[in-house]
């Protein structure tokens, strides 16, 4: 059988296994092993397992993942979600829809610490949902705000998704973080505007709450000063070249640990739980990377990237049109797959195609621009039906909200996301302004 057909069958089999709810890592390992054996033989597969995993996991850059996960665990134990929400609410609570705007802003800050959309949605929902319910916010606005706000964790640096993209494409992680900063700010502003548009059309969905005094606002700002110091110090150190991303992740984890100690939230039992949760999550991520490494080898060996590139070239489309097609594929996949699956499945195929096109910019800038676009598109997939992983995470915290209300609630935010994605495609300089 032709190698290309083997690759296509492996890819189709992987999608079937994922749709059957087989864990992504196991599905990639099974189809990758079968495809690798079919192309090169059993001995080659054994040789790959003998050296491949060691080569992949001995990478110094991979250490950034457990460090960011550890930082997120310390932030959760230190109740930074409550501190951030309380501070943001003191500034936005007096306007209509203020609690929703406070949720968006606190999600942006917490996402910058956790680096994970699912973790941001889960953590912030525990604080914000009861408050919005108590003040008479509609289920739709509450669900849409927190599901969409959680997606900021995948884009605003530090982002685990950007780290994975950098490892897959051999790009500079620091430059990817720099490039994602402005789109992350635009995303936050877009969501705030979406909330305001929503409450102006339907005033009853987001009533006004307590108007904080100037003293209360200043006090709230002082309470979040340590969080802002960690965030700005981490990004400033990375962007300024004071330390690498991996070193910055370790510094951030230690600083968050000290903050939790100051708040007296750390004891022996809490530390054991933190390390256990970090180890489990790291193991899951690394298991997915192991499976993806093998499966991506099959994709390369079967020549699927070249065949896909030749097909796109034969269509005589402009470079921008190709990017639009790839992003539409991401949006379609987002209706069925989770973010990690999309990233690991598509980048080995899409990246060579993008790099073969002429966008009138240096190749490194093209790679970074596409990386940010891909993560933004994946971010939208986290809140699109029928899957929308963030929606299901939110639903686990809010049994009183049904899925239909969740899907209606995220609609204004999806519109804001689509406008932002179009903006980034039309003006790449927004992504590359600080490079």
C-alpha positions in Angstrom: 0.0 0.0 0.0 1.2 3.5 -0.8 2.6 5.4 2.1 0.2 8.3 1.5 -2.8 6.0 1.8 -1.4 4.7 5.1 -1.1 8.2 6.4 -4.7 9.1 5.4 -6.0 5.9 6.9 -4.1 6.6 10.2 -5.5 10.2 10.3 -9.1 9.0 9.7 -8.7 6.2 12.3 -7.4 8.7 14.8 -10.5 11.0 14.3 -12.8 8.0 14.7 -11.1 7.0 18.0 -11.3 10.5 19.3 -15.0 10.7 18.4 -15.5 7.4 20.3 -14.0 9.2 23.4 -10.8 7.3 23.4 -8.2 9.5 25.2 -6.3 11.5 22.7 -2.9 10.3 23.9 -3.9 6.6 23.6 -5.5 7.2 20.2 -2.4 8.9 18.9 -0.1 6.1 20.2 -2.3 3.3 18.7 -2.7 4.9 15.3 0.9 6.1 15.3 2.3 2.7 16.2 0.2 1.0 13.5 1.0 3.5 10.8 4.8 3.5 11.7 4.9 -0.3 11.6 3.0 -0.3 8.2 5.5 2.1 6.7 8.9 1.2 8.2 8.3 -2.1 10.0 8.2 -3.4 13.6 12.0 -3.1 14.2 11.9 0.6 13.2 9.1 1.2 15.6 11.0 -0.5 18.5 14.1 1.7 17.6 11.9 4.8 17.7 10.6 3.9 21.2 14.2 3.2 22.2 15.5 6.7 21.4 12.5 9.0 20.4 10.9 9.5 23.9 14.3 10.3 25.5 15.2 12.8 22.8 11.8 14.5 23.1 11.5 14.6 26.9 15.2 15.6 27.5 14.4 19.0 25.9 15.1 21.8 28.4 12.2 23.8 27.0 9.7 21.2 28.1 10.4 22.0 31.7 8.3 25.2 31.3 5.1 23.2 31.3 5.3 21.7 34.8 6.6 25.1 36.1 3.6 27.0 34.8 1.2 24.2 36.0 2.8 24.5 39.5 2.4 28.3 39.4 -1.3 27.8 38.6 -1.7 25.4 41.5 -0.1 27.8 44.0 -2.3 30.6 42.6 -5.4 28.6 43.2 -4.4 27.6 46.8 -3.7 31.3 47.5 -7.2 32.2 46.5 -6.0 34.6 43.9 -9.2 34.0 42.0 -11.2 35.6 44.8 -8.8 38.5 45.2 -8.8 39.3 41.5 -12.6 39.1 41.2 -13.1 41.2 44.3 -10.7 43.9 43.0 -12.2 43.9 39.5 -15.7 44.1 40.9 -14.9 47.2 42.9 -13.9 48.9 39.7 -16.6 47.6 37.3 -19.5 46.7 39.7 -21.2 50.1 39.5 -22.0 49.9 35.8 -24.7 47.7 34.2 -23.1 44.3 33.5 -20.3 45.2 35.8 -20.0 41.8 37.4 -19.6 40.2 34.0 -16.9 42.8 33.1 -15.2 42.0 36.4 -15.3 38.3 35.5 -13.7 39.0 32.1 -10.9 41.1 33.6 -10.2 38.7 36.4 -10.1 35.8 33.9 -7.5 37.7 31.9 -5.3 38.2 34.9 -5.7 34.7 36.3 -5.2 33.2 32.8 -1.9 35.0 32.6 -0.9 33.1 35.7 -2.4 29.7 34.9 -1.7 29.5 31.2 -4.7 27.2 30.8 -8.2 28.0 29.6 -9.9 25.1 31.3 -8.2 25.9 34.6 -9.2 29.6 34.3 -12.8 28.7 33.6 -13.0 26.2 36.4 -11.3 28.4 39.0 -13.1 31.7 38.2 -16.5 30.1 37.9 -16.3 29.0 41.6 -16.1 32.6 42.6 -18.0 34.6 40.0 -21.1 32.3 39.3 -22.6 32.6 42.8 -22.1 36.3 42.8 -23.8 36.8 39.5 -26.6 34.5 40.5 -27.1 36.4 43.8 -27.3 39.8 42.0 -29.9 38.6 39.4 -27.7 38.1 36.3 -29.2 35.9 33.6 -28.0 32.4 33.2 -27.0 33.2 29.6 -24.8 36.2 30.4 -23.2 34.4 33.4 -22.4 31.3 31.4 -21.2 33.1 28.3 -19.0 35.5 30.2 -17.2 32.8 32.1 -16.9 30.3 29.3 -15.5 33.0 27.0 -13.4 34.7 29.7 -11.7 31.4 30.4 -10.4 31.2 26.8 -8.1 34.1 27.5 -5.9 31.7 29.4 -4.8 30.0 26.2 -3.6 33.2 24.6 -2.4 35.7 27.2 1.2 34.8 28.1 2.3 32.6 29.6 0.3 30.1 27.4 0.8 26.4 27.4 -0.7 26.2 23.9 2.0 28.6 22.6 4.7 26.6 24.3 3.4 23.4 22.5 3.3 25.3 19.2 6.9 26.5 19.7 8.1 23.0 20.4 6.3 21.6 17.4 7.6 24.2 15.0 11.0 25.0 16.7 10.1 28.6 17.2 11.3 31.0 20.0 8.9 30.8 22.9 9.7 34.3 24.2 8.9 35.9 20.8 5.6 34.0 20.6 4.7 35.3 24.0 5.6 38.9 22.9 3.5 38.4 19.8 0.5 37.2 21.7 0.4 40.0 24.2 -1.4 42.6 22.0 -4.0 40.1 20.6 -4.6 39.1 24.2 -5.3 42.7 25.2 -7.6 43.1 22.2 -9.4 39.9 23.1 -10.1 41.3 26.7 -11.3 44.6 25.4 -13.5 42.9 22.8 -15.1 40.8 25.4 -15.8 43.8 27.6 -17.4 45.6 24.6 -19.5 42.4 24.0 -20.8 42.5 27.5 -21.7 46.2 27.2 -23.5 45.6 23.9 -25.4 42.6 25.4 -26.6 44.6 28.4 -27.6 47.6 26.3 -29.8 45.4 24.1 -31.2 43.4 27.1 -30.8 45.6 30.2 -32.4 43.1 32.6 -29.7 40.4 32.1 -27.0 42.4 33.9 -28.2 44.8 36.6 -26.0 47.3 38.4 -24.5 46.3 41.8 -22.7 48.1 44.6 -20.9 51.3 43.7 -17.5 51.2 45.4 -16.0 54.3 47.0 -12.6 55.7 46.0 -11.1 54.2 49.2 -12.5 50.8 48.4 -11.2 50.9 44.9 -7.7 51.9 46.1 -7.8 49.2 48.7 -8.8 46.6 46.1 -5.9 47.7 43.9 -3.4 47.3 46.7 -4.7 43.8 47.4 -3.9 42.7 43.8 -0.5 44.5 43.7 1.4 41.3 44.5 -0.4 39.5 41.6 0.3 42.3 39.2 4.0 42.4 40.4 4.4 38.7 39.6 2.7 39.0 36.2 4.6 42.1 35.1 7.9 40.9 36.6 7.5 37.6 34.8 6.7 39.1 31.4 9.2 41.9 31.8 12.0 39.6 32.7 11.2 37.3 29.7 10.8 40.2 27.2 13.8 42.1 28.6 16.0 39.0 28.2 16.8 38.9 32.0 15.9 35.2 32.0 14.6 32.6 29.7 11.0 31.4 29.6 11.8 28.3 31.5 13.7 30.2 34.2 10.8 32.7 34.3 8.3 29.9 34.8 10.4 28.7 37.8 10.7 32.2 39.2 6.9 32.7 38.8 6.1 29.4 40.5 8.4 30.4 43.4 6.9 33.9 43.7 3.4 32.5 43.7 4.4 30.0 46.4 5.7 32.9 48.5 2.5 34.7 48.0 0.5 31.7 49.2 2.8 31.4 52.2 2.2 35.1 53.1 -1.6 34.4 52.9 -1.0 31.4 55.2 -2.7 29.0 52.8 0.2 26.5 52.6 0.8 23.5 54.9 2.2 20.1 54.4 -1.1 18.6 53.3 -1.7 21.4 50.8 1.8 21.0 49.4 1.4 17.3 48.8 -1.9 18.0 47.0 -0.3 20.7 44.9 2.6 18.5 43.8 0.3 15.6 43.1 -2.0 17.6 40.9 0.9 19.2 39.1 2.5 15.7 38.5 -0.8 14.2 37.2 -1.5 17.1 34.8 2.2 17.1 33.6 2.0 13.4 33.0 -1.1 13.7 31.0 0.4 16.5 28.9 3.6 14.6 28.3 1.7 11.5 27.4 -0.2 13.4 24.8 3.2 14.8 23.5 4.6 11.3 23.3 1.6 10.1 21.3 1.7 13.2 19.1 5.4 12.7 18.4 4.9 9.2 17.1 1.7 10.1 15.1 3.4 13.2 13.6 6.3 10.9 12.4 3.7 8.9 10.5 2.3 12.1 9.0 5.7 13.1 7.8 6.7 9.6 6.5 3.5 9.3 4.6 4.2 12.6 2.8 0.8 14.1 3.7 2.1 17.6 4.3 3.7 17.8 0.9 0.6 16.3 -0.8 -1.6 18.9 1.1 0.8 21.7 0.0 0.7 20.6 -3.6 -3.1 20.5 -3.5 -3.3 24.0 -2.1 -0.8 25.3 -4.6 -2.7 23.8 -7.5 -5.7 25.8 -6.5 -3.8 29.0 -7.4 -5.1 30.8 -4.3 -3.6 33.9 -2.8 -1.6 33.5 0.5 -4.3 35.3 2.4 -7.0 33.0 1.0 -5.0 29.9 2.1 -4.8 31.3 5.6 -8.5 31.9 5.7 -9.2 28.3 4.5 -6.9 26.9 7.2 -8.6 29.0 9.9 -12.0 27.9 8.7 -10.8 24.3 9.1 -9.8 25.2 12.7 -13.2 26.6 13.4 -14.9 23.5 12.0 -12.6 21.2 14.0 -13.3 23.2 17.1 -16.9 22.1 17.0 -15.7 18.5 17.7 -12.2 18.4 19.1 -10.4 19.9 22.1 -7.7 22.5 21.8 -4.7 20.2 22.4 -6.0 17.7 19.8 -6.4 20.4 17.2 -3.0 21.8 17.8 -1.1 18.5 17.7 -3.1 17.1 14.7 -3.0 20.1 12.4 0.3 21.9 12.9 2.5 19.2 11.3 0.3 19.4 8.2 -0.6 23.2 8.1 2.8 24.6 9.1 4.7 23.5 6.0 2.0 24.9 3.8 2.1 28.3 5.5 5.8 28.5 5.4 5.8 27.8 1.6 3.7 30.9 1.0 4.9 34.5 0.5 3.4 37.0 3.0 6.1 39.6 2.4 7.7 39.1 5.8 10.6 37.1 7.1 10.0 33.4 7.6 10.3 33.7 11.4 7.6 36.4 11.5 5.3 34.2 9.3 5.7 31.3 11.7 5.0 33.5 14.7 2.0 35.2 13.1 0.5 31.9 12.1 1.1 30.5 15.5 -0.9 33.3 17.1 -3.7 33.0 14.5 -3.9 29.2 15.1 -4.2 29.7 18.9 -6.8 32.3 18.5 -8.8 30.0 16.2 -8.4 27.2 18.7 -9.5 29.5 21.4 -12.8 30.1 19.6 -13.2 26.4 19.3 -13.3 26.1 23.1 -16.7 27.8 23.2 -18.3 26.6 19.9 -21.1 24.0 20.0 -21.6 21.1 20.1 -18.4 20.4 22.2 -16.9 23.6 23.5 -14.8 22.2 26.3 -15.0 25.4 28.3 -18.8 25.2 28.2 -18.7 21.7 29.7 -16.2 22.8 32.4 -18.5 25.6 33.3 -21.6 23.4 33.3 -19.9 21.1 35.8 -19.9 24.1 38.2 -23.4 25.3 37.4 -26.1 22.6 37.4 -28.8 25.3 37.2 -27.6 26.4 33.8 -28.6 24.2 30.8 -26.5 23.8 27.7 -28.8 25.8 25.5 -28.4 28.8 27.8 -24.6 28.3 27.6 -24.6 28.2 23.8 -26.8 31.3 23.6 -24.6 33.1 26.1 -21.4 32.7 24.2 -22.8 34.0 20.9 -21.8 37.7 21.5 -18.3 36.6 22.4 -17.9 34.4 19.4 -18.9 37.4 17.2 -16.2 39.4 19.0 -13.7 36.6 18.4 -14.5 36.4 14.7 -14.0 40.2 14.3 -10.7 39.9 16.2 -9.5 37.0 14.0 -10.4 39.0 10.8 -8.4 42.0 12.2 -5.3 39.9 12.9 -5.5 38.3 9.4 -5.9 41.7 7.7 -3.1 43.4 9.7 -0.3 41.0 10.7 1.5 44.0 12.2 -0.8 43.9 15.2 0.9 40.6 16.1 4.4 41.5 15.1 4.5 45.1 16.4 7.0 44.4 19.2 9.2 41.9 17.4 
